[in-house]
Amino acid sequence: MEQRTVGWTGQRVGALGLGCMGLVGWYGERDDAEAEATVLRAIDLGVTHFDTAAVYQDGDNERFVGRVLGARRAGLFLATKCGLGRGPGGGGMAVDNRPATIRASCDASLARLGVEQIDLFYLHRIDPAVPIEESMAAMAGLVRAGKVRYVGLSEASAATLRRAHAVHPVAALQSELSLWTRSAAAAALVACRELGIAFVAYSPLGRGFLTGAVASADALPAGDTRRAFPRFAAANHALNRAALDRISALAAARGCTPGQLALAWVLAQGPHVLPIPGTKHRRYLEENVAAAGLALTAADVAALEAAVPEAEVQGDRYPATMMGMLGG
């Protein structure tokens, strides 16, 4: 697989990483055996960048990822996140970037992952109640202590990224980027390029929509979290299918799948962009990895963007309760 550099760090990783959020829940039914086989197959195929978070399944995701990587941890690049957790009483989500919380979360993640050092430790969301300078000072302290190699931010604005980077070098900014979520990342992409920071693109397949695998909103399993996402609501899903049909036509002409073309578009956004598509099935993993070898011309990129006019995408990218946590 093509190798890309994690920002200014010099660290090389496979161009495609694996987003681990859905391995043990969140999307559809849980199948630990297939999820484990998928992670191990990813390593065999040259995937070296694995991304999890403390909040995913309330720590169970980190425990799973740490156990599965186990003896194969050497040579891999492991990222996790802090600062986002359950709200009071266990309901909803709450952001907490206080230094004491960051330090405690790091220790808890190290224990769950079963490692002595985290390669990339993110603030999962930006806390408006805590100056970013205070949070970054705490993150820098974890680097000095040897608990963390590099620091990242997730869903931060370009302005916040610049403030944070002035306190301690930021290695990566993680934000959503796909054919149907482009403008939200535009300023951050430019800032990352200017500062030598990697842009880690999560949900590059639009949470599976851009693969064509979600036939309808009703086809999602009863416990699938996407049922709460506006773009998957029945009326919006039906309208968004028109864009998917156009991507599918371009993919057929190219001899690839819609998902592969969508991933190739994300990879084409710049050498500093590191997509982390998530899957818990080997067949989808293998399809995704094959997209790393799909080169697009400028005309290809333009045709894909014309096929998915962002202004015509129906529905916000998150439920209303989570939209306020973005772009801090």
C-alpha positions in Angstrom: 0.0 0.0 0.0 1.1 3.6 -0.6 2.7 5.2 2.4 1.9 8.7 3.7 3.5 10.8 6.4 1.7 11.9 9.5 2.2 15.6 9.2 5.5 17.0 10.3 6.4 13.9 12.4 8.1 11.8 9.8 6.0 8.9 10.8 4.9 6.8 7.8 1.6 4.9 7.7 -0.4 3.2 5.1 -2.4 5.7 3.1 -5.6 4.1 4.4 -6.1 3.4 8.1 -8.9 1.6 9.9 -11.5 3.5 11.8 -12.4 1.2 14.7 -15.5 2.8 16.1 -17.9 0.3 14.6 -16.0 -2.9 15.4 -17.9 -3.8 18.6 -21.2 -2.0 18.2 -22.6 1.3 17.0 -23.5 0.2 13.4 -25.6 -2.9 13.2 -25.1 -6.2 14.9 -22.0 -7.1 16.9 -19.8 -10.0 15.6 -16.5 -10.0 17.6 -15.0 -13.0 15.6 -15.5 -11.3 12.2 -14.3 -7.9 13.7 -11.2 -9.5 15.0 -10.5 -11.3 11.7 -11.0 -7.9 9.9 -8.4 -6.2 12.1 -5.9 -8.9 11.5 -6.6 -9.0 7.8 -6.0 -5.2 7.7 -2.5 -5.6 9.1 -1.8 -8.3 6.5 -2.9 -5.9 3.8 -0.6 -3.1 4.9 -2.9 -1.1 7.1 -0.8 0.3 10.0 -3.0 3.2 11.3 -5.7 2.2 13.8 -8.1 4.8 15.3 -10.3 4.3 18.4 -11.5 6.5 21.3 -12.4 6.2 25.0 -16.0 7.0 24.4 -16.6 4.3 21.8 -18.8 1.7 23.6 -17.7 3.3 26.9 -14.2 1.9 26.7 -15.0 -1.5 25.3 -13.7 -0.5 21.9 -10.3 0.3 23.3 -10.2 -3.0 25.2 -11.1 -4.9 22.0 -8.6 -3.1 19.8 -5.8 -3.5 22.4 -6.5 -7.2 22.8 -6.7 -7.9 19.1 -3.5 -5.9 18.1 -1.8 -7.6 21.1 1.4 -9.2 19.9 1.2 -7.5 16.5 1.4 -4.0 18.0 5.0 -3.4 16.9 5.2 -1.3 13.8 1.6 -0.1 14.1 0.3 3.4 14.7 -2.3 3.5 17.3 -4.6 6.6 17.9 -7.2 7.2 20.5 -9.1 10.2 21.9 -10.2 11.8 25.1 -12.5 14.7 26.2 -15.8 13.3 25.1 -18.0 11.1 27.4 -21.4 10.4 28.7 -23.3 13.3 30.2 -24.8 13.5 33.7 -26.7 10.3 34.5 -25.1 8.5 31.6 -27.3 10.2 29.0 -26.2 12.1 25.9 -22.7 13.3 25.3 -20.6 15.9 27.2 -17.3 17.5 26.3 -14.7 17.9 29.0 -11.2 19.2 28.1 -10.1 20.1 31.7 -6.4 19.2 32.3 -7.2 16.8 35.1 -9.7 15.0 32.9 -7.2 14.7 30.1 -4.6 13.2 32.3 -7.0 10.7 33.9 -8.4 9.7 30.5 -4.9 9.0 29.1 -4.1 6.7 32.0 -7.4 4.9 31.6 -6.9 4.5 27.8 -3.4 3.2 28.3 -4.8 0.5 30.7 -7.6 -0.5 28.4 -5.3 -0.7 25.3 -2.7 -2.6 27.2 0.1 -0.3 26.0 2.7 1.9 27.6 2.5 4.7 25.0 -0.2 6.0 22.7 1.1 7.1 19.3 -1.5 9.8 18.7 -3.8 11.2 21.4 -6.6 13.5 20.3 -9.0 15.9 22.0 -12.1 14.3 20.7 -14.1 17.5 20.7 -13.3 21.1 21.7 -14.6 22.3 25.1 -15.7 26.0 24.9 -15.5 26.2 28.7 -11.7 25.5 28.7 -9.2 27.6 26.9 -7.5 25.4 24.3 -4.1 26.6 25.6 -4.8 25.0 29.0 -5.9 21.7 27.3 -2.9 21.7 25.1 -0.5 22.3 28.0 -1.9 19.1 29.6 -1.5 17.2 26.3 2.1 18.5 26.1 2.7 17.2 29.6 1.6 13.7 28.5 4.2 13.9 25.7 6.9 14.9 28.2 5.9 12.0 30.5 6.3 9.5 27.6 2.7 8.4 27.7 1.9 10.0 24.3 4.1 10.4 21.2 2.0 12.9 19.3 -1.0 15.2 19.9 -4.1 15.7 17.7 -7.4 17.5 17.7 -10.7 16.3 16.3 -13.4 18.5 14.7 -11.6 21.7 15.6 -11.9 24.9 13.6 -8.9 26.3 11.7 -8.6 29.1 14.2 -8.5 26.7 17.2 -6.0 24.5 15.4 -3.6 27.5 15.0 -4.0 28.5 18.7 -3.3 24.9 19.8 -0.4 24.5 17.5 1.3 27.6 19.0 1.3 25.9 22.4 2.5 22.4 21.3 2.9 21.0 17.8 -0.3 19.3 16.6 0.4 16.2 14.5 -3.0 15.6 13.1 -6.5 17.1 12.8 -9.3 14.6 12.5 -12.5 15.7 10.9 -15.3 14.3 8.7 -14.5 14.5 5.0 -16.3 12.8 2.1 -18.0 13.6 -1.2 -21.1 14.6 0.7 -19.3 16.5 3.5 -16.8 18.9 1.9 -17.3 22.5 2.9 -17.1 21.8 6.6 -13.5 20.7 6.2 -12.3 23.2 3.7 -10.7 25.8 6.0 -9.1 23.1 8.1 -7.6 21.3 5.1 -5.9 24.6 4.1 -4.6 25.2 7.6 -3.3 21.7 7.9 -1.4 22.0 4.6 0.1 25.4 5.7 1.2 24.1 9.1 2.4 20.7 8.0 -0.3 18.9 9.9 -2.0 15.6 8.8 -5.7 15.7 8.0 -7.2 12.4 9.2 -10.5 12.0 7.3 -13.2 10.0 9.2 -16.4 8.7 7.6 -14.9 9.0 4.1 -17.7 6.7 2.9 -20.5 8.8 4.4 -21.1 6.1 7.1 -21.6 3.5 4.4 -24.0 5.5 2.3 -21.6 6.2 -0.5 -20.9 2.5 -0.9 -24.5 1.8 -1.9 -24.7 -0.8 0.8 -27.6 0.9 2.6 -30.6 0.3 0.3 -33.0 2.3 2.5 -33.3 3.7 5.9 -35.6 0.9 6.9 -32.9 -1.6 5.9 -30.7 -0.5 8.8 -30.8 -2.9 11.8 -33.0 -1.7 14.7 -30.0 -0.8 16.9 -28.0 0.9 14.2 -27.0 4.4 15.3 -27.4 5.7 11.8 -31.2 5.6 12.3 -30.7 8.8 14.3 -28.7 10.6 11.6 -30.7 13.0 9.5 -29.2 12.0 6.2 -30.4 8.5 6.7 -34.0 9.5 7.6 -36.4 8.0 5.1 -37.3 11.2 3.2 -33.7 12.4 3.0 -32.2 9.0 2.2 -34.5 8.7 -0.9 -33.4 12.1 -2.2 -29.7 11.5 -1.5 -30.0 8.3 -3.6 -29.9 10.5 -6.8 -26.3 11.5 -6.0 -25.3 7.9 -5.2 -26.8 6.8 -8.6 -24.5 9.3 -10.3 -21.4 8.1 -8.4 -22.4 4.5 -9.3 -22.5 5.4 -13.0 -19.0 6.9 -12.8 -17.7 3.9 -10.9 -19.2 1.5 -13.5 -17.5 3.3 -16.3 -14.2 3.2 -14.3 -14.6 -0.5 -13.5 -14.7 -0.1 -9.7 -17.2 0.2 -6.9 -18.9 3.5 -5.8 -17.1 3.1 -2.4 -13.7 2.8 -4.0 -14.3 5.9 -6.2 -15.5 7.8 -3.1 -12.3 6.8 -1.2 -10.1 7.7 -4.1 -11.6 11.2 -4.1 -10.7 11.6 -0.5 -7.1 10.4 -1.1 -6.9 12.9 -4.0 -7.4 15.8 -1.7 -3.7 15.9 -0.9 -0.8 13.8 0.3 -1.4 15.1 3.9 -4.9 13.5 3.9 -5.2 10.1 5.7 -8.7 8.5 5.3 -9.7 6.0 8.0 -12.8 4.2 6.6 -14.4 1.9 9.2 -15.6 -1.6 8.7 -16.0 -4.8 10.7 -16.2 -7.1 7.6 -13.2 -8.5 5.7 -14.9 -8.2 2.3 -15.5 -4.5 2.7 -12.0 -4.0 4.1 -10.5 -5.6 1.0 -12.6 -3.5 -1.2 -11.5 -0.4 0.6 -7.8 -1.2 0.5 -8.0 -1.8 -3.2 -9.1 1.9 -3.6 -5.6 3.0 -2.4 -4.3 2.0 -5.9 -7.0 3.9 -7.8 -5.5 7.1 -9.2 -7.8 10.0 -10.2 -7.1 12.9 -12.6 -8.2 16.4 -12.0 -11.1 15.8 -14.4 -12.1 12.7 -12.4 -12.2 14.7 -9.2 -14.2 17.5 -10.8 -16.7 15.0 -12.3 -17.2 13.4 -8.9 -17.8 16.7 -7.2 -20.3 17.7 -9.9 -22.1 14.4 -9.3 -22.6 15.3 -5.7 -23.5 19.0 -5.4 -23.1 19.5 -1.7 -25.9 22.0 -1.6 -28.3 19.3 -2.7 -27.3 16.8 0.1 -30.3 16.4 2.3 -30.0 16.4 6.1 -27.3 17.6 8.6 -24.3 15.3 9.1 -25.1 14.7 12.8 -28.2 14.7 14.9 -29.1 18.2 16.3 -27.8 17.3 19.8 -24.3 16.6 18.4 -24.1 19.4 15.8 -23.2 21.9 18.5 -20.1 20.0 19.4 -18.5 20.6 16.0 -16.0 23.2 14.8 -15.0 24.5 18.2 
